[in-house]
Amino acid sequence: TGVVSDARRSPPTEMELLATKVVEIVDVVFDYQESDERGHLLPHEPLAVRLRCRSSRRVDDIMCGIGIHDSSGRLLFGSNTKFLGVALPPIDGEAEVVFRFASLPLVGGDYRVSFAIQDTDEHVTYDWSEQRHQIAVLPTDRSHGVVALAMTVEPGS
């Protein structure tokens, strides 16, 4: 449903190599209106990103993060459950965290998505996926840039 795997096929990053894999990312799903029928979003469309993970043992201290990058790799947005004040329950086996965007204000283009699973002090990295997933936004007009600002134009009198 809207996921394009292997968006970045380069060698693992340092953070990916440091990951203990005690908790692993097993799937990422991008859910949006008609995601089963089309492989792209529209500017301002709501988006739910489902991060599915699995632990090899119980982990009590955990947070999950997401980053959205432009096609050159520049970070456009990044946050995590700790920044947002969301305490995740312990994980022991399968779990899912859903990042919900009421509106994704991006102009047409391809965007890469990163994920992190760490302890809340960021001393232990359980898993890290650096720009290995991709979302496509279909342009609806000829606007330029990265941010799709909601704008109207009124002729002067």
N, C-alpha and C positions, 0 to 999 in steps of 0.2 A: 504494500500500500504506500506508494510514493517513495520508497527507499531506493537509493542507488548505492549499492555497496562498492567498496574499493574505489572511492573517489580519489584517494591519494595512494599511489602504489610505491612510494619511496620507502627506503629502509626505515626501521623503527626509530622513533625519536628517543632521546635520553629518558624522558618520563615513561615512555612505553616500555623501555628496557628495565627500568627500576620497579615496575609493577610486580607485586608479590603474587598476583592471581589467586589469592585466597578468596576474593570476590571477583568474578569475571563478568564482563559484558557478554551476553549471549545473543542478544538481538536488539535492534533498534527499529522502531516502526514510526513512520510519519503519517498521522491521521489528519485528514482535512476533508472538506466536502467533496464528494465524488473521487476520493483518492483511489478507489478500486477501478475507476474508468479512465482517469487521466494521471499522468506522471508529473504534473506540475501544479503549483499553487498560483493564485492570483494575488496581486498586491492587496494588502489589508485583510486577507482571508484568515480566519482563525486556524490555529494549528495546535495539535496535541502531539508531543514527541514522547513515545513510550520507550523507556530504557529498561530492558529486561536483563536481570543479572542472576547469578547463581553463586552461592558460597560453598566452600568445601568444609567449613565448620562455622559455628555461631560467631558472629561479629556484632558486638554491642555498640561500638562507636563508629558511625559511618555517615558520610555525606556524599551527595552526588552533584556534579556540576555539568554545565553545558556552555559551549562557546559557538558562536556563529561567525564565520569568516567570509570575506569576499573572495573572488577568484584569484587574487594575488596573495592570499593568506593573511591579510590584515584582519585582526580581531575587531568585529563590529559590535558584538555584545557578548558578555560573559557573566554568569552568575552561578550560584550554587545554593543548595538547601540551607546551609548555615547563614549565608548573607541574607536570605529571605526569612530567617527565623523559623524554619521548618525542621523540627527534630524528627529524624527517621527512626522507626522502630528497629530493634536488632534484626539482623538477617541470619537465617539458618536454613539454607536451601534456596528455593526459588523466590524471587521478589521482582517487583516492578515499581518504577518511579515514573510519574507522568509530569512532564513540563508542559503547561498550557499557556499559549499565547492567544489573547483575545483578538488580536489583530497583528499580522506580520507586515510591518510598514516598509517593505523592500520593493524597489523597482525591479523590472525584469532582469534576470541573470541567473547564474549558477552560484550557489553558496555552499561552502563546506561546513560541516558541523563536527565539533569535538565533544568528547565526554570524559569525565573524570569520576572515579570512585576512590575516596580517601577517608582517613580518619578526620575528625573535626579539627584537629590541630595541624593537619597537613604534613604530619611526620611520616605517615605510612601511605603509600599509594598502592591501592589494591588493583586497580586497572585504569588504563588511560588509552584513549583512542583519539589520536591527533588528526583531525580533518580527514577522516576515513569514511565519512558519510556525506551525502550531498542532497540538497534540495534545489529544485529549479522553480523560479518564479517567472511566469509568462508575462511579458509586457502587455499592458492594456492601452498604452498610449506611447508617445515618443519622448516622454520625460527622461532626463539624464540624471546620473548620480547613483546613489545607493539607497537613500531614504525616500520612500513614497509618501510625501506629505499630502494630507487631504487639503485640497485647495479648490476654490471656485473663482471665477473671474466674472466681474460685472462691468459692463460698459459704463463709462462716465456720462453724465448728462451735459 
